[in-house]
Amino acid sequence: MKALLLAGGLGTRLRPLTENLPKPMAPIANRPWLEHLITHLREQGVDQFVIAAHHCSDVIRRYFGDGRRWGVKIEYALEPFPMGTAGAIKNAERLLDERFLVFNADIVHLPQLIPLLEFHRQHGGIATIALTEVDDPSSYGVVEQDDTGRILRFIEKPRPEEAPSNRINAGLYILEPEVMRYIPAQREVSIERETFPRLIQENAGVYGMVSSGYWRDMGTPARYRQVHWDALDRRFPLSMQGRQVQPGVWTGEGVELGSGVLLVPPVLIGNNVKVGDQAVIGPYAVIGDNCYIGARVHCSNSILWDRSVVRDGSRLSNSIFGYRTVAPAGEEFKNSIINQPQEVMQA
């Protein structure tokens, strides 16, 4: 079975971090989220992938290539323009001739596939939508289901007292190839607003099942940071690179800590990072590979992507630095998002 990964969105709410980077390639715990997802799915038995890409698609292709390094096969369906969720699926039709999986690749979720696949086989419909349960469904499209799990309708952003459930679309689908007949070609098509309602109306069999485990849309800076804090707190059990040198502190290879450095958990430090004397790192700090942190720097509630430099005496809080960002000495960065556009990602 192939998995189609939808990675073509513009990521506008995460700009400037996504000016030159597809949103699913934004690092989570120092690895691109798309890499975490592919690795997880490979462990679940999926070894063939199609990546639907548009915005900065060359970044994804350079990083993953044909997938051989990860023990998988990767093909690409490049969108000539932003085609929407269903439009991207239709655009990949030539590569999908059997039952297939679809993932919104910017949703942070590591699902267990076997229960979903078994449910899909049992109900015999054309589509299964993985669902997640949220505390407040009023910001989402909520599903109404019957006792068999068949989806009767979607209700967009209902008031809490009017919501038929607290279940929403988790961004993972199991689809039969016949679904292609319901998607028009060569235009933008939303699977949520057009395709699924049409399939429901025509009684093609759209079912939903709750997919347990961590789920979060990382599409805003606040949510992107929260994914990291959840990973550091182990509420999101993402694999961490490096070793745990003290409770809540993970460091990679080749890390050099100056005298008097204080690491306040939770902290994740990547490979080949140098930290100057008397720096304070944490709580809630993620430092990417090949970063340099100067003396007397205070860095908390912040994320630094690879090859960033923070010079002596600077203070960072609640900030995100993109690749190769340089913070001058003695500056304060609070609630800042800074990105340098010239970085080319390499696997």
N, C-alpha and C positions, 0 to 999 in steps of 0.2 A: 504493500500500500504506500502511495506517495503522500507527502504532506506539502501543501501549497502554503508558503509563508508570504503574507501580504505585507510588503515593506516599501510601498511606493508613496506613502503620504509625505506631506511637506513638513510636518512637525512644527507648525507655526507657533504654537504656544510655548515651545521650548527654545525659541530663538533668543539670543544669537547662537546658542550651542549647536543648533541644527542648520545653520546657514549653509554649511558645506558638509553636512553629515546626515545620512538617513536616521530618523529617530530610533529605529531598532538597533542601530550601531552605537548608540550612546552607552558608555560603559556602566555596568552595575558591578560593584566590588571589583573594579579594575579589569573586567573583561567585557567586550561588547555583549549587550543583552542577547542579541541574535545568536551569539556563540553559546551562551548558556542554554538557550532554547534548543538549538540543534543537538547539543550534547545530551540534554535530557531526553529528547525524543529518540535519539539513537539508542540510549539505554532502555527505552521502552519498546525497541524493536523496529523503529522506523529508520531505514537507511537510504531512502530516495527522497529528494527534496526538489521542489520547484520554487524559486524565489521570484515573486512578482515585484519588480522594482521600477522606479521612475526617478525620483529626486536623488541626485548624486549616486546613481546606480553603479558607477565605476568604483566607488569606495567599497561596496559590497563585493563586487566581482574580483577586485584586487585582493581583498582580504581572504575570501573563501575559495576562489578559483573553482575547481571541479569538485571540491570537498574531500579529496583523497586524504589530506592530512588528518581529517577527523574520522576517517573510516566510513564515509558516506559518499553518495553520488549527488551532485548538485547541478541542476539545469536552471536557466533563467528565462523568464518571460518579461521582456522589457516593455513598459507601457509607453506609447508615443505621446501621451498626455495623461494627466491624472484621471483615471477611469473609474474610481470608486471601488468599493469592495466587490460587488458582483461583476462590474466591468472588467476588473483585473482577473477574476476567475474565468470569464469568457475569453479573455485575451490569451489565457494559458490552456485553452481547450485542447490544442494539438498535443499537449504533453500529458493529458489526463484522460485516459480511456477506461479506467476502472473506478470503483469506489475510492474516494480520496478524502483526506483531512484538509481543513483550511484553518489557518491561525491568523488572527490579527497580531502581527509580530511585535506591535508596540504595547501589547498587554502583558504585564508581568504575571505569569501563571505557569506553574509546572504541573500539568494535570496527569492523573493516572488514566491511561487510555483504555485498558482492558474493560473496565465496567461500562464505559461509554460505548465501545464497539459492540459489546454483548447486548446492551440495550438496543442499539441500532439494528442489529441482526434480528432481534426478537420482534420489534414492532413492524418491520417490513416497509416503512415509509421511505420517502425520498430524501429526507433530511433529519438530522439530529442536531439540536443546538445545545451546547453545554451552557448551563446556567450557573450563576453564582448568587448567593443571598446577601443582601446589603441591609444595613440598619435603617437607612432612609432612602426609599426608592424614588422619591419625588424628583430627582435629577436625572432619571434614566427612563428608558422604555421598559415597562414592566409586562411580564407575560401572564396571561390567564390560561390555565390548563384544565383538562378534564382528569378523571381518575386514572386514565391509562397513560398520562403524560403527554397526550396530544395537545398542541398549542392551538388555542381557539382564536386568540387575537393578541395584539400588542397595544398597550396603552401608554402613550408618550407622556412622561413627566406628570403623573397624576398627583393630586393632593393626597397626603398620607391616608386620610380617611376614605379615599376613593380607590386606592390601590388594591387590586384583587389578590396580590401576593407581594412578597419582597424579593422575588426572583427576577434577575435581569440577564440579558445576553452577556456571556462571558467572553465572546470573541473567538470561540472554537466551534467548528462545524464538522460533521461527517455527512458527506453528500454522495448521492448516486450520480453517475455521469448523465443521466436523463435530465438533471437539473439545467443543463446547458440549453435545452429547448425553451426554457422560460426566460432566458437572459438575452436581450437584444445585443447585437454586435456593434463595435465601433462607436460606442458612446459611453459617457459616464453613467453608471448604474449603481444604486445603493442596494445591497442585499437586505439591509434592515428595513428600508422604507419602501422598496419596490418588490424585490424578488420573494422574500418570505411572505408578505401579505398576499401576493398573487398565488403562491403555492397553497396557502391556507384557504383562500377563496375557491380555488379549483380542487380542493380536497385531495391534494397530492400526498398528504401525510407528513406533516412537520411536527416533530416531537421534541421535548426538552427534558434534560436530566441534569440535576445538580452535580457539578464537578467540585469536589471538596478541595480544601487546601487554600493556600495563600493566593490572593488575587488583588491586583491594583493596576489601574490605568496610570502610567508614568508620564502622562502628557503635559504636565505643568511643572515648573521648577519645584513647587512645594511637594507635589506628589513624587517627583523624581528623588528629592532628598529623603522623603519618608521611606521609600523603598530601601534606601541605604541604611537608615536608622533601624528599620525592621530587620534587615539582614544582620546588622551588628548586634542587635538584641536577641537574635535567633528566633524571632517571631516568624521570619521568612527563612526557612532552612536551606539557604543557598550555600553551595560549596565555596569555601574560602581558600584562596591560594596562600601558600606560605604555611608557617606553623604558629601555633598559639604559644607565645613565650610567657604569658601570664594570663590570668583569667580576663577574657574580653579584649586581648591584644594579640593581633596576628601580624607577623612580619615575613617578608619574602627573603630571597637570597641577596647577599651582598649589601645588607643594610648597615650603615655606619652611624652610630649615635655619639654625639659629642659628650663632654662631661656635663653632668648636672641636668641632662635631658629628663623631662618628666612626661611619661605617657599615661594619660588619664583615660581609662576604659570608658566606652569601647572605642577601639582604634584598629584600622587596617592600614598597613604600610606595604607598598609593593616592593618589587625587586630593585636593587641598586639605588637605593635612596640614601642621601646624606642629610643628616640633621645636625645643625650647629649647637654649640654650647648653650646650656640653660634655656633651650626652647621648651615650650609646653605644647604638647600635641594631644588634643582631645579635651573634653569628651566628644564623641561623635565626630570623628575625623577619618576621612578616607584619602590616602595619599597614593597616587599612581606610581608606575614604574619610572625610574630614572629622574625623579624629582630632587631638587635641592632646596632644603629649608635652612635658612640662615640662623645665626645666633639670636637668642632672646625673642624669637618669633613665638606668638601665641596663635594657635590654630584650633578652633573648635566649631562644631556644627557645620563643617565645611568639607567640600569634595574637590580634590585637585586631580585633574587628568594627567596622563603621562607627560613627562619632561617639563613640568611646570617649575618655576623658580620663585621663591619667596625670600627676599633679601632681608638682612639683619633688622631686627626690631619691629617688623611689621606685625599687624594684628588682623586676623581673619575670623569672622564669625558669620554663620548662616550664609555662606557664599559658595559659589561654584566657579572654578577656573577651568576653562577648556584646555586643549592640548597646547603645550609650549607657552602658556601664559607666564608673564614675568611681572612680579609685584615689586616695585622699587622699595628701597630701605625706608623704614620709619613711617610707613603709610598704614592707615586703618581702612579695612574693607569690611563693610557690614551690609548684609542683604545684597551683595554684589553678584552679578553674573557677567563674566568676562570671557571672551573667546578670541583666539588668534586664528585666522582663516587658513594659514598656509600648511597646516599639518596634513601629511598623507599617511593613512593608516597602513601598517604592515602586520601581517599575522605573525 
